[in-house]
């Protein structure tokens, strides 16, 4: 009996070594990926004039419309989330290691080139990563040196998008 048990254990050990992780789940972000990743869930009806929805990150929360349009990462060209907007959807954004005060989904109107003067009509905040202790506030995300931060999950709500002027008044009529 002891020989059969040790023989079975040897077979199991050999099989485990042969797999070399082949049966493990694939990580959401690859091991060499540097940036953030997670899932987004969509709610509401996509506006007909949608060019895309982009995930961007700000090292510091923008203090003006100019900051909003110039201080985000990654720099253009941006990759839109895959269509159709299905639930849930994985995303990954390459970012340098560092601290990010605002990670959000930005809706862009079809055919638009955002400027400080037209931002209220062509851009919307469609959702953002929230602070776990105060969900009304943005959550801070840190990307470790040479690594990734995953599980940066949030909701994109097409029915409750916020205009730029909600953050930087006044709002045009």
N, C-alpha and C positions, 0 to 999 in steps of 0.2 A: 504494500500500500504506500509506503514512504517513497519508493522509487517512482511510482506513478504520479504522486503529488509533486515531487521535485522535477520530474520530466514535464508535467503540465506547466509548472511555474516557469521552467526554462523556455517552453514554447511561447507562453504569454509574454515573457520578458523580451524574447527575440522579436516577436510581432510588434511590441510597443516600440522597440528601438528602430525597427525597419520603417515604421510609419513616419518617424522624425517629424511629428507635428502635423502630418498630412490630414488627420481627422479633426484637428482643432478648427474652430470657426475662424474665418478670415477676419482680421481686425477691421473695424469700420474705416479707420485711417491707417494706412500702411505704416510699418515700423519706422521707415525713414522719412515719413511725412512731417513737415514742420508747419504748424498752423493750427487752425481750429476745424472741428467737424462736429456734426450732430444730425439731428433730424428736425424738419419743420413739418407742421401740420397746417393744412389750409382750411379756412372757413370762409363762407360767403361766396358770392358769385364773382368770378373774374371779370373786371371791366373789359368791354369790347376793345378799348383803345390801348390795351396792354402791349408794350414792346417787350418788357421783361421784368423780372424781379431779381434783385441782386443782393447778395449778402456782403456787407462792408463792415469795417471796424475802425474805430477812432481811438488813437492813443490817449487823447484827452477829449472830454465832452466838448463839442463845438460851442463857441461863444458868440458866433455871428453867422450870417448867411455865407459869407466868404469862407469862414472855417469849414462850414458844412460842405461846401463844394470843392474845397481844396485839400483838406487834411485827413482824408480817409485812406484806408488801405483795403485791398490791393489797388494799385493804380490801374487805370484803364489800359487795355480793353478789359472789361469785366465779362465774366461768364454768367449768363442768366441761368436760373434754375431750369431744369429740364421740363419740357411740356409733355403731356398735359400735367396740370397741377394736381397730382394725386397724393393721397395720404397713406402713411407718412412718407416723406421724401428725404433722402440722405443728401447732405451737402458737405463740401470740404473747401476751405479757403486757405490758400497758402499765405502765411503771414510771417514776418520776422519774429523772433523771440522777443517778448516784452509784455507790457501791461496794456490792456485795452479797456477803456471806460464805457464804451458803447458799441455793441455788436447788434446790427439791425438789418432788417430786410427793407430794401428801397424799391418801390414801384416806380417805373418810368413809363411815361406816356409814349405811345408809338410815334416815331419820327421826330422826337424832341431832342434838343441839345440843351441841357440845363445851364442857366446863367443865374446870377443873383436876382435879376429882374423878372425872370419867368419861372423861378423855382416853385412858386405856389401853384402854378397851373400844370406843371409837367412832372413833379416829384411828389411822392407820398411816403410817409413812414408806415409800413404795412405790418410791422411787428418787431419786437426786440427781445434780446435775452434779458431776463428779469432777475433781480436780486432775490435770493431765496427767502431772506428774512423780511424784505419789504417789496412785494411784487409790483408796486407802483413805480419803483426805481430801476434803472438799468443795473444789470449785474456786471461786475468787473471780471474780466477774463485774463488770465495770465498764461502765456505760452512759454514754457520752460526752454532754456537754451538747447537748441538742436532737437526739440521734441514736439509733441503735439498735445493739444488739449481737446478731449472729445466730450461728448454728451452736452454740448452747448445747444440745447433743444429749445425751440420756441414755436409760437403760433403766428401764422400769417393770416390776418383777418381782413379780407377784401371789403367787408362791409363796415369796417371801423378804421379806415386809414386816416392818418393825421397829416395835415398840410404843414409846410415849412413854417408858415406864420403862426402856427400853434406853439412853436418853440421860439420863434423870433418875430414878435409882433412889429408893426400892425398887420392885420389881415386886409387884403384888398376887398372891396365890396363884391 
